[in-house]
């Protein structure tokens, strides 16, 4: 049986994403910790993949634990570039430099 995500949880995740400052990134795990669901980074990713149904959120500022961008979402790099976030030679965001300190 498929689980249904409660809108309260969805908006809780999206409200954290909305707080990520321009020029910074957060990880899925970081967002999960901020909402008190330490082990639910995949849930964060699932919600972000559906975010367009709930409004306009800066989901491009969310990367994986290693700073990797979303596979196949080519616009993410351009959006981050526009905010001054540059990628390392391996195509990952330098988390030591750009990770949101919250």
C-alpha positions in Angstrom: 0.0 0.0 0.0 1.4 3.4 -1.0 1.9 6.0 1.8 0.2 9.3 1.5 2.3 12.3 2.4 0.4 14.7 4.7 0.3 18.3 3.4 1.6 19.5 6.8 4.8 17.6 6.3 5.1 18.7 2.7 4.8 22.4 3.7 7.2 21.9 6.7 9.8 20.6 4.3 9.1 23.3 1.7 9.2 26.1 4.4 12.8 25.0 5.3 13.8 25.0 1.6 12.3 28.5 1.3 14.7 29.7 4.1 17.9 28.6 2.3 19.7 31.9 1.5 20.6 32.8 -2.1 24.1 31.7 -2.8 23.9 28.7 -0.4 22.9 25.1 -0.6 21.5 22.6 1.9 21.5 18.8 1.8 18.5 16.5 1.9 19.8 15.1 5.2 20.2 18.6 6.6 16.6 19.5 5.8 15.5 16.2 7.3 17.3 17.0 10.5 15.9 20.5 10.7 12.3 19.1 10.6 13.2 16.4 13.2 13.2 13.5 10.9 16.9 12.6 10.8 16.6 9.4 8.8 14.2 10.7 6.2 16.4 12.4 3.6 14.8 10.4 0.8 11.4 11.7 1.9 12.8 15.2 1.5 13.8 14.3 -2.0 10.4 12.9 -2.8 8.7 16.0 -1.6 11.0 18.3 -3.6 10.4 16.3 -6.7 6.7 17.3 -6.4 7.3 20.9 -5.2 5.9 22.5 -8.4 2.4 21.4 -7.3 2.7 23.5 -4.1 4.2 26.7 -5.3 7.6 28.2 -6.3 10.4 27.1 -4.0 14.2 27.3 -4.5 14.7 23.5 -4.7 17.7 24.1 -6.9 19.5 25.0 -3.6 19.3 21.4 -2.4 22.0 18.8 -3.2 23.0 15.4 -1.9 25.4 14.8 1.0 28.4 14.9 -1.3 27.2 18.1 -3.1 26.0 16.4 -6.2 23.3 18.0 -8.2 20.1 16.3 -9.2 20.8 13.9 -12.1 19.1 15.0 -15.3 18.0 18.5 -14.0 20.3 20.6 -16.2 18.8 23.9 -15.2 20.0 23.4 -11.5 23.6 24.2 -12.4 22.5 27.4 -14.2 20.3 28.5 -11.4 23.1 28.0 -8.9 25.6 29.7 -11.2 23.3 32.7 -11.3 23.5 32.9 -7.5 27.3 32.7 -7.5 27.5 29.0 -6.5 30.3 27.5 -8.6 31.0 23.8 -8.9 34.2 22.0 -8.2 36.1 20.2 -11.1 34.1 17.0 -10.3 30.8 18.8 -10.9 29.8 18.9 -7.2 29.1 21.9 -5.0 31.8 22.7 -2.5 29.8 22.1 0.7 32.6 23.6 2.9 32.2 26.9 1.0 28.5 27.0 0.1 26.5 24.9 2.7 23.9 26.8 4.6 25.0 27.4 8.2 21.8 27.1 10.0 
